[in-house]
Amino acid sequence: MKEHTLNHLCSDNVDRVYLETLELVCKTLSISIEELIEIDLAAHRRKAAAVSLIHSFS
């Protein structure tokens, strides 16, 4: 894995990741996917509410 790829994965603006990349990171660190990924439900809800609001004005 390239250093640039790893740095991007650690940033706040990741919008997609290849499953193979997640698998490689988990295997390398000897961790499960649950230990690797944290879902911010509050941020997800805010984003969904904003999208809903935008669509209501369309």
C-alpha positions in Angstrom: 0.0 0.0 0.0 1.3 3.4 -0.9 2.0 6.0 1.8 -0.4 8.4 0.1 -3.2 5.9 0.3 -2.7 5.3 4.0 -2.5 9.0 4.7 -5.7 9.6 2.8 -7.5 6.9 4.8 -6.5 8.6 8.0 -7.9 12.0 6.9 -11.4 13.3 7.5 -12.4 13.4 3.9 -12.6 9.8 2.9 -15.7 9.0 0.9 -15.0 5.5 -0.3 -12.6 2.7 0.4 -11.9 -0.5 -1.5 -12.8 -3.7 0.4 -9.4 -5.1 -0.5 -7.7 -2.1 1.2 -9.7 -2.6 4.4 -8.8 -6.3 4.4 -5.1 -5.5 4.0 -5.1 -3.0 6.8 -7.0 -5.4 9.1 -4.6 -8.3 8.3 -1.5 -6.1 8.7 -2.7 -4.8 12.1 -4.2 -8.2 13.2 -7.5 -6.6 14.0 -11.1 -7.0 13.0 -13.1 -4.7 10.8 -15.1 -3.6 13.9 -11.9 -2.4 15.5 -10.9 -0.5 12.4 -14.1 1.4 11.5 -16.0 3.8 13.7 -19.3 5.1 12.5 -20.3 8.6 13.7 -24.1 8.2 13.8 -24.6 11.9 14.8 -22.7 13.1 11.7 -24.6 10.6 9.6 -28.0 11.9 10.9 -26.9 15.6 10.3 -26.0 14.8 6.8 -29.2 12.9 6.1 -31.3 15.8 7.6 -29.4 18.3 5.3 -30.1 16.1 2.3 -33.8 15.8 3.2 -34.0 19.6 3.7 -32.4 20.2 0.3 -34.9 17.8 -1.4 -37.8 19.5 0.3 -37.0 22.8 -1.5 -36.6 21.0 -4.9 
